[in-house]
């Protein structure tokens, strides 16, 4: 049966429109914490930034809620950090703030660990020279760092700045709450929080000398890697 040219063109446009959602990547968007001068973005994909609230103090941490979807590991981009932001945790750093991170597992995998890493430059690890860290050498960091799900938190200061939360399970649809502080002796406008949820092929026991056990209820491990043991 011969179709009218206008009808045929309309059908082609309708089919093309129906295919667009499958061809387009998921839309990334940014949440702005305008009153704090910070901007948090999920523009790299792999997760959806749901909300950001709080002022950054220990009693009112900046609370970041995310839905991790995969397949790529999340990279949270934070912009607007500066000396003018100030130190919200009363440590010796030029600028610092407390973070509570709520991560919802929207993948089909069960997580048994969750690693976070700070970087000033996306393509290389952050070392001692750049000043960015998870509150390195500050007792408030020890007192605040912990998780509601993962019983252990291993912090590495050199040659990178990372925390690996482990000894816990986050099934699909479940969530984990993690706490840490972010500090910088010479703050720059933009930095990155790399994230790596994982289900290890083989679960290796962390040596007792390197493991810091967290108490329940977000109470932190007591010692960080590289620090003297009392």
N, C-alpha and C positions, 0 to 999 in steps of 0.2 A: 504494500500500500504506500503510495507516495505521500510524504509528509510536507506540509507547508513550510517554506524556508524559515519563517519567524518562529513557528512551533519547534522546529528542529534546533534552532539556535538557543531557544529557551531551555530545551532539554539538556543541551551540552553544558550551558552555564550552571544548571542545577546540579548535574553530576560533578562538575569541577568544584563547585562550592562544597559539596558533601565530602570531597576528598581532602580539602584544605586542613581540617583538624589533624588528620593522620600524618600529613606532610610537615606540619609546623611543630617545632619543639615546644615544650611546656614554657609558658610565659614566666620569666623571672621578674621580680619586683623588689623594691627596696622599702624598708621601714625606716622612717626618720625619727630619731629621738631629739626633736628640735630644741627642747628646753635645755638639754644637756650639751648641745653642739656636736653630737655624734650621729653618724649615719651608718646603718647596718644594711648590707645588701646580700641577697642570694642570687645575684646575676649570673654566677657560673653554673647554676643548675645542680641537679642531684638532690636537692632538698627545697622545701618551701618555708620561708620565714613567716611565722604566724603573727608574732607580736614581740615588742620590746618595751619594757617598762622599768621604772626604778631610777634612783639617783646615783647609785654606785657605792654607797656606804655599806658597811658590813651589815647594818640593820635593815637597809633597803637596797639590796644589790640590784644591779642591772640584770633583769630577768629576761632571757632570750628563749623563746619557745619556737621550736622547729619541727617540721615533719620531714624525716629523711626518706626519700623515695628511691634513690639510686638512679641508674646503675653507677654513676660516678660518685666518689667520695666528696662530701660537702667541703667547700671552701667559703667561709664567711669573710667578707671584706668589711673592714671597719674604717671609716673615714672621719676626720675632724678632730683627732686626738692631738693635743698640744699641751705645752706648759701652762697655758691659760686655763685648761680644763682643771688642773690642780690635782692634788692627792686626796682622794676621798676615804682612804683607809688608815691614815695617820702613820704611814711608814716613812722611811727616809728617801723614797724615790721622788723624782721631780713631778711625775704624774702617775696616778694609779686609781683603779676602781675595782670593786668586788663584782663578781659575775655569778649568777645562778642560771644554769643552762638546763632547759627542759627539752629532751629529745624524744620524739615519738617515732617508733619504728613502723614505717609504712612499706617496708620491703617484705619479701617472703622468706627472709633468713632470720635465724635466731642469733642475737649478738651475745658474745661471752666476754668481750672487752670493748673498750672505746678509748681511742687515743686522740688527744688534741695537741697541736703544735703551733707555736707562734713563729711568724716570719715577717721581717720588714721587707725583704725582697722575695718575691714569689718563688724564684728558681733556686734559692739556696737557704740552708739552715741559718737560724739566728744564733750567733755565738756571743761571747761575753762582751765583745767590742761594740756592739750596737746598742746595748743598754736595755733592750726589750726582754722581758722575762715574766714568769709566773710568780712575781714577788720574791725573787731570789734574795736569800739571806735575811728575810724579814719574818719575824716570829708570827705575825698576823697571818701570813700565808699558810704556815703549818696549822694554825688554829682554825682556819676557815676551809681549807681544801678537803673535799670528801664527796661522798655520793650516797644516795638513798638506796641504790641497788648494788653497786659494785663495792665489795668489802675492802679492796686493796687499791692503793694509788701509788704508782711509782713515778717519781719526778726526776727528770734528767735536766741538768743545767748546761752541761758541755758535752759534746760539741753542738748541741741543739737545745732548744727549750721546749720540752714536751712533758705531758703527763699521760700515763697509761692507766686507765681504770680497769680493773679485772676482778675475777672471783665473783661473778654475778651473771644473771641471765635476763635478757630482754627479748621476749618472743615477739613475733609479728603482731602488731597492734598494741604492744606494751610500750612503756616509757621509762626513761631513766632521768634522774635529776643529779646534776653534778655541780659542784661549786669550786671556784678557784679565783685568784686575783690576777689582774693584768697590770704590769707596771713598766715604766720606761724612765731611764735617767736622761735621755735626750729624745723626747717624743717627736715622731714624724706624723704627717697628716694621714697617711694610709698604711695599714698593715693587714696581715692575713691570719685567720685562725683555720688551720687545716684540721680536718676531722676524719677519723678512720674507724668506723664501727667494724668489728670483725668477729668471725667464728673460726678460731684457729684450727688448722688441720689436726694438729696434736697439741693438747693442752700441756704446756711445760710449766712446772712449778717454779716460781720465782725464788731464787736463793733467799734464805732468811736474812742475810746481811743487806739485801737490796729491797726488801719488802716492808712496807709500812701499812699496818692493818688499820682500817678505819672502824671506829665504833659506830653503832647504829644511830640513825637520826641525824645524818649529815655531819657527824663529828669526824674530824680529819685523821689521817695517818699522822704519826708523831715525828717522823724524821725523813729528810729528803736525801736523795743520793748525792754523794760528794760532801756531805756535811759531817762534822765529827760526831762520833757516837758517845753519848754520855754514859 
